[in-house]
Amino acid sequence: MSTSTNTAKRIVAILSEAKKLAQEYRELTGRPLGLTGEVAEYEAARLLKLELAPARTAGYDAIRKADGRRFQIKGRCILPGAKPGQRIGKIDVRKDFDAVLLVLMDKNLNAFAIYEADRAPVIDALMAPGSRARNERGALGVNRFKSISQLVWRQSPKEVNRS
């Protein structure tokens, strides 16, 4: 992510406030505010040293400058007591990308794990027979995504209680 130190600090401050508002909104309404994707993109870029693509770039959300690898980034907030079978957002296989990153976040929208899956296994999983959600909507379950990917970042034990 190519931002100055002051800009990066300001982004973190804004996201911190947005996370608090999203938590309060969920507590009041029982519904998410719709901030997960933006937080996931920023966290993936920050933690994996990626550069975010300009808004609305077709096919990918970030790029790794070292090798030009292009990533679609998906985020999922895993709430305590959540039912199994949660799905991630649509993966558009018609667009150009090299891999998909799944950023898993806790109830406070803090990232605790990031998984990476190459394009080919993602497409194979989406095209496998048997699920309308996969085949027609491009939505994989979190556990299915984890099974075709590799863990590329995990929160260290000392970070577990951060807010």
N, C-alpha and C positions, 0 to 999 in steps of 0.2 A: 504494500500500500504506500503510495508516494504522497505523503502529507507531511507538513511541517510538524514539529513537536507541539506547538501551540494549537494548531488545527486538530491534531489527534487528541489532545487533552480536551478540547471543546466538544468534539464528537463523543468522547466517552461520557462527558458531563451531560450532554443532551440525551444520550441513550439511557443513562442512569435515571434521569427524570422520566423519560418515556416508559421505562420498565416499571417504575413506581405507579404511574398512571394506569398502565395496562393491568397491573396486579389489582389495583383498587377497582377498576372497571369490572374485572372478572369476579371479584368478591361481591360487588353490588348486583351484577346482572347474571352471573353464571356463564357468561359468554366471553370469548377472547376478543381483544381489541383489534387484532389483525396486524400486529407488529412483529410477529415471529420471523417472517421472511427477511425483513430489513435487518433485524438483530443478527440472524444467522449469517447473512452475507458479510456484515461487518466483522463478526467474530471469526469467521473462517479466514477472511483476508488478514486480519490482525494476527491470529494465532499461527497461520501457515505461511505468512509472508507473501500473500498474493496481492495483485493489483486489481481493484474493482473495475469492471468495465463500465463505460458510460451507461446511464439509465436507459432502459429499453433496448439494449443491445440484443439482437436476435440470437438465441441459442445458448448463450453463456453469460454468467454473472461476474466471473473473475478469470484472470490469467496469471500463470506463474511465468514471470519474465525469464527465468533461467532456461526454460525449455519450451516456452510458448504454449504449454498445455492449458486448454480452456475448460473451465468447470461450470456446470449448472450447480447451483447451491440450493439445497432444500433444508428447511428447519422444522423441527418438531419439538413442541413443549411436552414433556412427559410429566403429568401430574401424579401426585401420590394416589395410589389405589386405582390408577387408570386401567381400563379394560384392555386385554391383549387384542391384537389385530388392528392397532392404529395404523393409519395410512399416511404417506407423505404426499405432498402436492404433485400435480401433474408434471411428468417428465416428457418434454416434447422431443420425440426421436426424429422428427423431420428437420430439426435445426442442427447446425454444426456445433459439436462439443466433443471433448475428448474423454471426460469423466464427470461423474456426479459426486458431490460431497453432501453428506447428510450430517447436519449439526443438531445434536440432541441437547436440549436445554431443560433445566429444572423449572419448578413453578415460579421462580424469580427471573426467568429468562436468562439465566447464566449457563453458558455452554459447559457441558461436562464430558462430551465425547464427540469426535468427528470421524466419520467413516468415508472411505473413498472407494468407488466402484468404476471400473473402466466402462466405456461405451458399449462394447460387445456383450458383456454379461448382463448389463442393464436391459439392452434391447431383447436379448434372449428371454430374460425373466418376464418382461412386459408382454412378449408375444406367446408365451407358454399357454397352451389351451386350458380352459377351465374357469376363468374369472373375467366377468364383464368389467369390473373395476380396473383390472390390469390392462386388458385388451382394448377397451374402448376409451377409457379415461386416462390411461397412462399413469395409474396410481399403484405403487407398490406398498405393501405393508412394511412397517419398520423392521420387523424380524426377518422378512424375506430380503430386504435390502442389506441388512447386516450379514446375511448368509452368503451374499455374492460380493461382498466388499472386504476391505481391510481397515482396521482401526489405525488411524494416522495421528490422532492426538487424543489424549485423555487428561482430564483434570488431575493435578497432583493432589495427594491427600491433604497437604497443608492449605490448599485453596478451597476445600470443601465448604467451609463456613463463611465464605465471603458473601457480601450482599449485592 
